[in-house]
Amino acid sequence: MTDMTSQATPSPDEKLDSASARRARIMGGVLIALALLVLFGLNVTPGEVATFRLTTPRDAIQVGNLVVPGGPFNMIAAALLAFLGVRQFLRGGAKWTNLSLGIGLAILVMAFLVWATAGKSFSLTGMLQATMVRAVPIALGGLAGVLSERVAVVNIAIEGMLLAGAFTGALIGSLLGGWVGMFAAILVGGGFGMLLAALVVTYRMDQIIAGVVINLFVLGVTSYVSSQVFSEYRHLNNAPTFRAFKIPLLGDIPVIGPMLFNQNLFVYGALILVAISTYYLFHTKNGLRARAVGEHPRAADTLGVDVYRTRYIHVTLGGMVAGFGGAWFTLGSVGRFDENMTNGRGYIGLAAMIFGRWHPVGALSAALIFGFADSIQQKLALLNTPIPSEFLAMAPYIATIIVVAGLIGRSKPPAANGTPYTKE
C-alpha cells in the first residue's frame, strides 16, 4: 500500500519539472503571440526607414545615423520571436524560459521603436541618456532595499523615504543652497530608516505595517505643507538644481559618453554607491556578517555578531541612500517639490531589488529597464505615435509587472527576511 501511494503521489522534483514545463509552454505561446503582434500590428509602409541619431551637434566626435529599413526589420523580428516561441515548446526549461523571454522582449522593443520611428528621425543617444537619469531614483531605492533586506528587514518604507528626501531637498535647498539641501535629505532619510529599525527591531512591529505607516505619514505631512505652505510662500519651494557636467575624454565617447559620463551628481553618486555596496557586501568582513544576519541571525549571534546593532546600522544606511535618491526629484531635476512627486518609484525600486536578486548591481540593471520604459513613453509622445498618451504613461508600471511576473523565476530572498529576532 505504501509503495502504491508513493507511486501515485508525485515527488517535489517531479512537481517542479512539471511546473517548469508548463511555464515553458505558456511562455512559448506568449512569444508566438508577440510574433503575430509584430507581423500584423506593427505594419510599416513599404520603403520607409527608421533613422536613429547616435550623436548630437554638440558632441566632439560625430558618427553617422543608424538607418533601419522598417518593413524587413520587423519581418525578421517576427520570425525570431516565432522561432523562440516554438523552441520553448520543444526544448523549454526554466533557464531557457527566462532567457528566451528576455530576448523576446528586447526584440519586441526594438521592433516597436522601428515602427514608431519609421519615416522619422529619433535621437537614440538622447533616450539612453534619459534612461540613465530616470533610473537613478529606482536604483537608489532598490539599493536601499538591498541594504535593509540583506539583514532581514523588509523595507516597504522606501517610497516614504524617497518622498521625504525630495521634500527636504526642496525646502532646505531653497533656504540654504543645493549642497546643504542634499545632505539634509540624506539625514532625513537616515532618520526614517532609524525609525523603521526601532519599530521592527526593538519593538518587533510587523515590518510591512511599519513601512506602510511611514509611507502614509510622510505622504500626509508633505501633502499638507505643499498645499498649505508652499502655495503661499513660494520662495520655500524654489531650490537650485545640480547641472550635468562632462567627464573629460570619457564624455566624448559616442553613445556611451553622454549616457554615463555627461550627467549630474546624482547619476555619478548612484553608480559609486552601487560599486561601494557591492564591494562591501561581498568582499569585506562586515559585509559577510551582515549577510549572515540576514540568513542565520541566531548562528551569527552565537559567533559574536550583534544582530540588533547590525540591523539598525544597515536599515539606517538604506534610509540615507533613499534620502539621497529622493533629493534627485527636486535638486537633480525640477528644483521644486510637488505633491506625491515620487509617484510609486519606491515600490518600483523594490521590484528592481527583487528582479536583481538582492544584489546592488542586479538592482541597478533592473532599474535601467524601468528607466528605459519611463523614458521611452516621453520620447514616443514626441513622435506623435497613434498610441494614447495615457497608455504611454503606463509603460513603467507595465514593465514592472512583466519583469516581476515573467522574468524572475525562482528568486530566493535572504532566509530570515521579514522575521523578527529575539535574543535568548
Backbone hydrogen bonds, N-H to C=O, Kabsch-Sander energy under -0.5 kcal/mol:
donor,donor_aa,acceptor,acceptor_aa,energy
5,T,1,M,-2.2
6,S,2,T,-2.4
7,Q,3,D,-1.9
8,A,4,M,-1.8
9,T,5,T,-2.0
15,K,11,S,-2.4
16,L,12,P,-2.3
17,D,13,D,-2.5
18,S,14,E,-2.5
19,A,15,K,-2.5
20,S,16,L,-2.4
21,A,17,D,-2.4
22,R,18,S,-2.4
23,R,19,A,-2.5
24,A,20,S,-2.4
25,R,21,A,-2.2
26,I,22,R,-2.2
27,M,23,R,-2.7
28,G,24,A,-2.2
29,G,25,R,-2.2
30,V,26,I,-2.2
31,L,27,M,-2.5
32,I,28,G,-2.1
33,A,29,G,-2.3
34,L,30,V,-2.3
35,A,31,L,-2.0
36,L,32,I,-2.1
37,L,33,A,-2.1
38,V,34,L,-2.5
39,L,35,A,-2.4
40,F,36,L,-2.7
41,G,36,L,-0.5
41,G,37,L,-2.3
42,L,37,L,-0.9
42,L,38,V,-0.7
43,N,41,G,-0.6
48,E,45,T,-2.2
50,A,68,V,-3.2
51,T,49,V,-0.5
51,T,117,T,-0.6
51,T,120,K,-1.6
52,F,50,A,-0.6
52,F,66,L,-3.1
53,R,51,T,-0.6
53,R,122,F,-3.3
59,D,56,T,-1.8
62,Q,60,A,-0.6
66,L,52,F,-3.0
67,V,65,N,-0.7
68,V,50,A,-2.9
68,V,66,L,-0.5
70,G,48,E,-1.9
71,G,48,E,-0.5
73,F,69,P,-1.8
74,N,70,G,-2.2
75,M,71,G,-1.9
76,I,72,P,-2.2
77,A,73,F,-2.5
78,A,74,N,-2.4
79,A,75,M,-2.0
80,L,76,I,-2.4
81,L,77,A,-2.3
82,A,78,A,-2.4
83,F,79,A,-2.4
84,L,80,L,-2.5
85,G,81,L,-2.3
86,V,82,A,-2.7
87,R,83,F,-2.4
88,Q,84,L,-1.6
89,F,85,G,-1.1
90,L,86,V,-1.6
91,R,87,R,-3.4
92,G,88,Q,-1.2
97,T,93,G,-2.8
98,N,94,A,-1.7
99,L,95,K,-1.9
100,S,96,W,-2.9
101,L,97,T,-2.4
102,G,98,N,-2.3
103,I,99,L,-2.5
104,G,100,S,-2.7
105,L,101,L,-2.6
106,A,102,G,-1.9
107,I,103,I,-2.4
108,L,104,G,-2.4
109,V,105,L,-2.4
110,M,106,A,-2.2
111,A,107,I,-2.7
112,F,108,L,-2.5
113,L,109,V,-2.4
114,V,110,M,-2.3
115,W,111,A,-2.4
116,A,112,F,-2.6
117,T,113,L,-2.0
118,A,114,V,-1.0
119,G,49,V,-2.8
120,K,117,T,-2.9
122,F,51,T,-2.5
124,L,53,R,-1.3
124,L,122,F,-1.1
125,T,53,R,-1.5
127,M,123,S,-1.6
128,L,124,L,-2.2
129,Q,125,T,-2.3
130,A,126,G,-2.2
131,T,127,M,-2.2
132,M,128,L,-1.9
133,V,129,Q,-1.8
134,R,130,A,-2.7
135,A,131,T,-1.3
136,V,132,M,-0.6
136,V,133,V,-1.1
139,A,135,A,-3.1
140,L,136,V,-2.7
141,G,137,P,-2.2
142,G,138,I,-2.7
143,L,139,A,-2.5
144,A,140,L,-2.3
145,G,141,G,-1.9
146,V,142,G,-2.2
147,L,143,L,-2.5
148,S,144,A,-1.6
149,E,145,G,-3.2
150,R,146,V,-2.1
151,V,148,S,-1.2
152,A,149,E,-1.6
153,V,148,S,-1.8
154,V,152,A,-0.5
156,I,154,V,-0.9
158,I,155,N,-0.7
159,E,156,I,-0.8
161,M,157,A,-2.3
162,L,158,I,-2.8
163,L,159,E,-2.2
164,A,160,G,-2.6
165,G,161,M,-2.3
166,A,162,L,-2.3
167,F,163,L,-2.4
168,T,164,A,-2.7
169,G,165,G,-2.4
170,A,166,A,-1.9
171,L,167,F,-2.5
172,I,168,T,-2.6
173,G,168,T,-0.6
173,G,169,G,-1.4
174,S,170,A,-1.7
175,L,171,L,-1.4
176,L,172,I,-3.4
177,G,172,I,-0.5
177,G,173,G,-1.4
181,G,177,G,-2.2
182,M,178,G,-2.4
183,F,179,W,-2.3
184,A,180,V,-2.4
185,A,181,G,-2.2
186,I,182,M,-2.0
187,L,183,F,-2.2
188,V,184,A,-2.6
189,G,185,A,-2.5
190,G,186,I,-2.3
191,G,187,L,-2.3
192,F,188,V,-2.1
193,G,189,G,-1.9
194,M,190,G,-2.5
195,L,191,G,-2.1
196,L,192,F,-2.5
197,A,193,G,-2.4
198,A,194,M,-2.5
199,L,195,L,-2.2
200,V,196,L,-2.4
201,V,197,A,-2.9
202,T,197,A,-0.9
202,T,198,A,-0.5
203,Y,198,A,-2.0
205,M,199,L,-3.0
210,A,206,D,-2.5
211,G,207,Q,-1.9
212,V,208,I,-2.3
213,V,209,I,-2.6
214,I,210,A,-2.0
215,N,211,G,-2.3
216,L,212,V,-2.7
217,F,213,V,-2.5
218,V,214,I,-2.6
219,L,215,N,-2.4
220,G,216,L,-2.4
221,V,217,F,-2.5
222,T,218,V,-2.6
223,S,219,L,-2.0
224,Y,220,G,-2.0
225,V,221,V,-2.4
226,S,222,T,-2.5
227,S,223,S,-2.1
228,Q,224,Y,-2.7
229,V,225,V,-2.2
230,F,225,V,-2.5
231,S,226,S,-0.5
232,E,229,V,-1.0
233,Y,229,V,-3.1
234,R,232,E,-0.9
236,L,233,Y,-1.7
237,N,234,R,-1.7
238,N,235,H,-0.6
239,A,335,G,-2.1
242,F,331,L,-3.0
243,R,241,T,-0.6
245,F,263,Q,-2.4
247,I,261,F,-2.7
250,L,248,P,-2.9
251,G,247,I,-2.8
252,D,249,L,-1.2
253,I,250,L,-1.4
255,V,54,L,-0.7
256,I,254,P,-3.0
257,G,253,I,-1.8
259,M,255,V,-1.2
260,L,256,I,-2.5
261,F,256,I,-0.5
261,F,257,G,-2.7
263,Q,245,F,-0.7
267,V,264,N,-0.6
268,Y,264,N,-1.7
269,G,265,L,-2.6
270,A,266,F,-2.3
271,L,267,V,-2.1
272,I,268,Y,-2.3
273,L,269,G,-2.7
274,V,270,A,-2.2
275,A,271,L,-2.0
276,I,272,I,-2.8
277,S,273,L,-2.6
278,T,274,V,-2.2
279,Y,275,A,-2.2
280,Y,276,I,-2.8
281,L,277,S,-2.8
282,F,278,T,-1.9
283,H,279,Y,-1.8
284,T,280,Y,-0.8
288,L,284,T,-1.9
289,R,285,K,-2.1
290,A,286,N,-2.3
291,R,287,G,-2.3
292,A,288,L,-2.0
293,V,289,R,-2.0
294,G,150,R,-0.6
294,G,290,A,-1.5
295,E,291,R,-1.6
296,H,292,A,-2.9
300,A,296,H,-2.4
301,D,297,P,-2.5
302,T,298,R,-2.2
303,L,299,A,-1.4
304,G,301,D,-1.6
305,V,300,A,-2.5
307,V,305,V,-1.1
310,T,306,D,-2.4
311,R,307,V,-2.3
312,Y,308,Y,-2.5
313,I,309,R,-2.6
314,H,310,T,-2.2
315,V,311,R,-2.4
316,T,312,Y,-2.1
317,L,313,I,-2.5
318,G,314,H,-2.3
319,G,315,V,-2.0
320,M,316,T,-2.1
321,V,317,L,-2.3
322,A,318,G,-2.3
323,G,319,G,-2.5
324,F,320,M,-2.1
325,G,321,V,-2.2
326,G,322,A,-2.5
327,A,323,G,-1.8
328,W,324,F,-0.7
328,W,325,G,-0.7
329,F,325,G,-0.5
329,F,326,G,-1.2
330,T,326,G,-0.6
330,T,327,A,-0.7
331,L,327,A,-2.2
332,G,327,A,-1.0
332,G,328,W,-0.6
334,V,329,F,-1.3
335,G,330,T,-2.6
341,M,338,D,-1.5
343,N,340,N,-1.0
345,R,342,T,-1.5
348,I,344,G,-1.9
349,G,345,R,-2.2
350,L,346,G,-1.5
351,A,347,Y,-1.8
352,A,348,I,-2.4
353,M,349,G,-2.3
354,I,350,L,-2.2
355,F,351,A,-2.9
356,G,352,A,-2.3
357,R,354,I,-1.7
358,W,353,M,-2.5
359,H,356,G,-0.6
363,A,359,H,-2.7
364,L,360,P,-2.1
365,S,361,V,-2.5
366,A,362,G,-2.4
367,A,363,A,-2.3
368,L,364,L,-1.8
369,I,365,S,-1.2
370,F,366,A,-2.0
371,G,367,A,-3.0
372,F,368,L,-2.2
373,A,369,I,-2.1
374,D,370,F,-2.1
375,S,371,G,-2.4
376,I,372,F,-2.6
377,Q,373,A,-1.1
378,Q,374,D,-0.7
379,K,375,S,-2.2
380,L,376,I,-2.7
381,A,377,Q,-0.9
382,L,378,Q,-1.0
383,L,379,K,-0.7
383,L,380,L,-0.6
384,N,381,A,-1.0
385,T,380,L,-1.1
391,F,388,P,-0.7
392,L,388,P,-1.7
393,A,389,S,-2.2
394,M,390,E,-0.7
395,A,392,L,-1.5
397,Y,394,M,-0.5
398,I,394,M,-2.5
399,A,395,A,-2.5
400,T,396,P,-1.6
401,I,397,Y,-2.1
402,I,398,I,-2.6
403,V,399,A,-2.6
404,V,400,T,-2.5
405,A,401,I,-2.6
406,G,402,I,-2.6
407,L,402,I,-0.6
407,L,403,V,-1.8
408,I,403,V,-0.8
411,S,409,G,-1.0
412,K,410,R,-0.5
416,A,294,G,-2.5
417,N,414,P,-2.0
418,G,152,A,-1.0
419,T,416,A,-2.3
423,K,421,Y,-0.5
